Amino acid sequence: MKIIILGAGQVGGSMAGHLASEANDITVVDHDVDRLRELQDRLDLRVVHGQASHPEVLKRAGAEDADMILAVTSSDETNMIACQVAYTLFHTPTKIARVRGSEYLSFPQLFTQEALPIDVLISPEQVVTDYITKLIQNPGALQVLDFAGGKAQLVAVRAYHGGPLVGNKLRTLREHMPLVDTRVAAIFRRGEPIYPTGDTVIEVDDEVFFIAAAEHIRAVMSELRHLDRPYKRVMIAGGGRIGLRLARRLENDYQVKLIDRNRERARTICQTLDKAIVLAGDAADGELLREENIENTDVFCAVTNDDEANILSSLLAKKLGARKVIALINRAAYVDLVESGSIDIAVSPQQATIGSLLAHVRRGDVAVVHSLRRGAAEAIEAIAHGDRNSSKVVGRTVEEIKLPKGTSIGAVVRKDQVIIAHHDTMIEAEDHVILFLTDKKRIVEVEQLFQVGITFV
């Protein structure tokens, strides 16, 4: 696939890294020469220097025969105009744009073929807000990922000392929970993937990914760790786009306090929210945190646009007694570093956003893609089409499907039914098949499995 990525920032650079290793023809456009040079030195791709929305620059990038334009510059206006130019002058089939401003997103009629011809809108702030909200709704989870419209979920938890399954083989899970069907899709031990079998023994600190119907998630989590009590009190540091969205999302179900150091911004936010308490101050001020009873806070979320401020305020909140701390971290190098310390969860905006983008890049009918373990692994929801003659999966049991090494089928969603995959599970046409890949290099082989042959009518 020939893809032009407009913007070599954190999201654009991360996408380029994901796609350049998958036999795609990638061109990156940016006005920052140094950033382009760094990407070209590291990845197998073309670069074009210039303004991303200019017709001549897009032409030099190969827009005349590109399959997709991915506009993820830091400017909403540049992204929107670039998609308009690609549509009008070059008839680019797929146009994806990152649009952050609620001033635009509040008017969906803007984004039609007759107005601004953008096929897919990506709002990183909304993606991150949804991501953090699910973590708060599922105490103890490291990641919570939806499939088939939320009918099935893939959840990552860290196995703690004393958990019922720790020190036991995976096959005993069914003995503990005879009425709940679930599957452990993958285990990461000291950062390395382990392909789970019935004889695999769960160890303390294993990062365990399991899949189950949404209503069974809490029951399965209780087998892997002591079940955390539900959260009630949430403190948010930062009143920017993400902080405000998060407070608005949570204020009806939780006791929410939001801290912003800009007094004028705090006043504006206070007028916007209905129930949340808004404070003007520095979230890294220990005295302020003590005054606001940080020791009784269930979740402290640092979501400012400053990585260092998020890290420092989260560390301080944890030290002063916050039960769980979540920090928004943009720099990839910081993520593993902080999660090995006192910070419980580091959220990477670009990794959360990449899944939304990848679903539109994958070949075959791929409905959902989630990037896991900082891009080392992926979870995919692919839709099976055709019949036994035209498809490599339809009409076959799981054990008959020639899955690439390191790939497993975790579940099948058939209409409203979530079926946990076993060796004898039969795949039917229009099933939503949820796969887990610990080796992302095998993605092309997985895509080919779900492409329908020419015999299909």
N, C-alpha and C positions, 0 to 999 in steps of 0.2 A: 504494500500500500504506500502511496506517495503522500506524505503528510508535511504540511508547512506549519511550524510552530512560531507564532508571533509573540516574542517576549522570552528573554533568556534569564528571567529571574528564578525564584525558588521553585515555583510550580512549573514553569516552562522548562527549566533545567532538569527537574526531576522526571517530567514526562519524556524529555529527550533521552534520558538515561534508560528509562523503561523500554521505550520503543526502538531505540537504535540497536538493541541486542536481539531483536525479534524479526530480523530480515525485512525491516521497513526502510523505505527511502525517506530519510528525514532531512529537512532543511530548517534551520533556526534563523529568525530575523530579529535583530536588535540594534539599537544605536550605541550600545556599549561595546567598543572594540575589545577591551580587555576580557570582558565576560565571554564574548564569542570565541576568543582565542583559547580561553581556558576550557570551554566545552569541546572545541575541535581537537585540542591536545588529548583529551580524555576519551572522546567518543568517536565512532565512525559515522560522521554526518557532514553535511554542507552548512556553511554559514553565509549570511548576507547582511552587510552593514547598511542600515538606513531606517527611515521612518516606516513603521509597519503598515500604516494605512495608505501609503502612497502607491498609486497604480504601477509606476515604473519599478519600485522596489519589489512589489508582489510579482511582477512579470519576471524580474531577475531571479526570484526565488523559485520560479517554475509553476506559478499559479495556473497557467494555461492548460496544464494536464494533471493538476493535483487532484487527489481523491478527497482531501480534507484540509480545511483551514482550522487551526486551533489557536484562537486569539486570547492570550492570557497575559497581555502586558499589564502594567499597573494602572493604566488609564481606561476607564469604562468607555469613554468617547472614542478612543483609538480602536478599541476592540470592536465596537459597533460599526464604525465607519469601514473598518477593514473587511468585515463580513459583507457590508453593502457593496463595496468595490468588487470583492471576489464574486459575488452573485451577478452583478450587472455586467462586468467586463469579461469575466472568465468562466462563468457558469459552474463554479465549484459545487460539486454535489452535496457535500456536508460541511456545514459551518457551525463551529462551536465557539462560544464567547463567554469569557468570565465577566460578569457584571455584578458589581458590589453595591452600588447605590440603591437604597430603597426608593429614592426619588424616581428611578426608572422601573424597578421591579414591581412597584405598586400598580403599574399600568400594563398588564399582559398583552393588551391589544397592540402595543408598540411592536411586539416581536412576532410579526406575521410576514408571510411572503410578500404581501402588498405594502407593508411598512418597512420594518427592519428585518431582512430575511435571515434570521438566526435560527438554525434548526434545534440547537440545544443551548440552554442557558445554564451556566454554572455560577453559583453564589457561594464562595468559600466560607463566608461568615455563617450562612445558613447550614452548610454541611457540618461545620465545627460545632455549631449550637446543637444540632441534632445528635451528634456524636457524644458530646458531654452530657446531654440530657439523658441518654440511654445509660451512661455510666452511673449517673445519680439514681436512676430508677432501678438499677440492678446492683445493690451494694456488694462489694467484693469482686466485681468483674473488672478485668483489664481491658477487654474489648467486648462490645455487643453489636453484632452485625445482622441486619435483617435480610431475609430472602422471601421471595414470593409474597411481597406486600406485607411482610411481618408475620406470616403464618409459621415460618421456621426461623430459628435464630442460631447463629454460630457464636459461642461465647468462649472467651479465654479467661481462665482463672489460674492463680498460682496455688499449687498444692501446699497446704500448711501442715506442720507437725500436729498429729492428733486427728487429722481428717480420716473418716471411716475407710476410704479406699487407699490411703497412703500405706505403702509396704505390702499391698496385696496386688494380685494379678487383675488385669482389666476384666477378665471373664467373670470375676465375682461381682461385678457391677449389677448384672442381671439378678443375682441372688439377693442383693440388697434391695433392688427396686423391680420386683417382678411385674408391676403394672405400668411401668414407665419405660418406653423404648427410647434409647439414645445411642449415640455412637461417638467415640473419641476419634476425631479426624486426624489429629497430629499432636505430637508432644515435642516441645523444645526443652532440652536439658543442657544447661550451661551454654545456651545460644545455638546449639546444634540440633537439627531435626532428627527425631526418632520415629520410624514408621511403626505405628501401634499394631500389636497383635493381641490375641487373647492371653498370651503368656507374659506380656509386658507388665512390669511392676512399676507402679507410680512411686516416685521418690519425692521427698520434701524439696520444695522450690521448683519443681517441674512446672513449666508453663503448658497447661493442658487446654487444647481447643476441642470442644465438644459441640455437637449439633443435636437439636431436639425441637419438638413443637414448642411454640412460645409459652404455652401454659405449663410446660414441664421444666422450664429452665431453673426455677428456684429449687425444685426437688433434686435435680442433678447436681447443682452447685453444692448442696448440703453434703453430698457424698465426698466431695473433693476438699472441702474446707469447712471450718466452723461458719455457719451462716450468719452474716452480719445482720444486725437489726436494721430496719428501714431508716433511711435518713430523714431528718426533720428540719434541721437548721443548716442553711447554706450561706456562705459569705463569698461575695464576688469582688475581686480586686480588678478594677478597670471598667470604665463606663463607655468604652468605644462601641463599635458596631456589634462585636460578639458579646461583650458584657451586657449591653442593653437588651439584645435579643434573648440572652440566657435568663436575665432577670424577669423579662416579660413572660417567658415560657414557664418559669418555675413558680412565680409569685402566688398563684392560686392554690398550689399544692404543698408548698414549703414555706417556712419562715425565712425570708430572703433579706440579706443586707448587702448593699452595694457600696463600695468605696471608690471615689475618684478624687485625684489630687487637685483637679481644676474646679474651683468653686463655681464658676459660671456653668460649666458642663454639668456639675452635680445638681445645680438648681433646675436646669433644663430636663434632666433625667427624672427628677422628683416630680415634675409636672406631667411626665409621660406615663409613669408607672402608677398603679392603683394601690397596691398593698405593700410593696417592698419598701424597706427603710433605706434612704440614700444618705451617705455621709461624705462630707468634703474632708479629705485628709490623705495621708500617705500610708498605703497598706503595709509598708515596711517599718512603720512606727510601732514599736512594741507596746508603748503605753496606750496608744489608740486601740490596738488589738485586745489588750487586757481589759480596757474599759468596755469593749463590746463583747466581752465574755467569749474570747476565742477558745477557751478550754472546754466550752460546751457546744462548740460548732462541729457539726458532723462532716461537712465538706467545705474546704477552702479552695476556691478556684481563682487562680491568677491568670487573667486573660488580657493584660495590657499588650501593647505592640512592642514592648521592650523585653527581650529574653532574660537579660540579667535581672531586671526588676521582678519578673515573674519568679525566677529561681530564688532570689533572696527573700522575697516576701513569703514564698511557700515554705522555705526552710525555717524561717522565723515562726510562721504559724504552726508548723509541726512541732517545733521545740516548745512552743507555749501551750500545746495541748490539743490542737485540732486533730480530729479523728482520722480524716483522710485529706490529702492535699493533691490537687491537680494543677499542673502548670502547662501553659501554652508555650511551646518551644519551636521557633522557626528554624534555627540552625540544627541541621541533622547531626552534627558532631556532638551537640550537647545532649541529645535525647538519651542515648545509652548511658552517658556519664551520670546524668541526674537520677535515672531510675535505679541505678545501683546503690544510691544513697537513701536519704530520708524522704525524697519525693515519691509518692505512691504511683502516680501516672503522669507521664509526659505526653501531651497531645501535639502531634505535628500537623499543622494545617495543610501542608502540601501532600502529606501521605493520606490524610482524610479526603482531600479533594481528588486525588489521582484516581481513586476507584470510580468516581462519577464520570471521569473522562474516559477511562479504559473501556467501560461498557460499550461505548460508541465506536471504539477502534477495533475491537475484537471481530474476527471473521466468524461466520455462522451466526445463529440467532442467540446472542448473549444478552441476557436481561440485566444482570447485575455483576459487577466485579468489585471485590474488596481487596485492597493491598494490605498484606500482613507482615509483621516482623520487619518494619521499615523497608518494605519492597522485596524482601527475600522470598516471600511466599505469596500465593494468591488463593482466594476463594471465589469461585465462579458459579453463577446460575445460568445454565444453558438450556434452551428449549429444544426438545427432540422433535423432529419432523420426519415425514415419510413413512415407509414401511420397511419390512425386513430386507426387501430387495434393493431399496434405494438408500437406506441408512445403515451406518455401522453400529448403531446402538438400539434402534427400535426393534422390538420383537426378540431381544436378547436379554439373558440374565446378566447380572453384574459380573459373574465369574467368566462369562463368555466374551465380554468386552475387553479388547486389548488396550488396556490403559497404559500410558507411559509410566516409566519408573518414577516413584515418588508421588504418584497421583492416586487419589482414592475418591470413590463416590460416597458421600456422607448421607444423603437423603434424597428422596424424590417427592415432589409436591404434585399431586394429581387432583386438580380442581381444588376442593377445600381440605383434602386429606394429606397429612404429612406422613410419609412412609420412610422410616429409617432403613437405609439400604443394608441388605445382607447378601450373601453370595448368590442366593436363589431369587432375588428380587428382579422381576421382569420390567423392562422399560417399555412404556407404551407411547404412541404418538401424542404430542402436545404435553408430555410430562415436563415439569421443570426439574432438571437434574442439578444437584448441588455438589460440586467437586472441590477438592482441596489439593493444591499443588505445593509441595515443599521445594520443588525445583522449577523456578519460573522459566527456565530455558526450554522447558517442554511445552510451553503454551501453544506453539504452532501445531503440535501433534494433537493436543486436546481440541483445538479449533477444527482440525480436519475431521475428527470423529463426528462432529455435529453438523458438518456440511452435507447437504443432500446430493446424492448422485444424479446423473442425467436421466436415469430411468424414472425418476419421480415426476408424476404429472399432477 
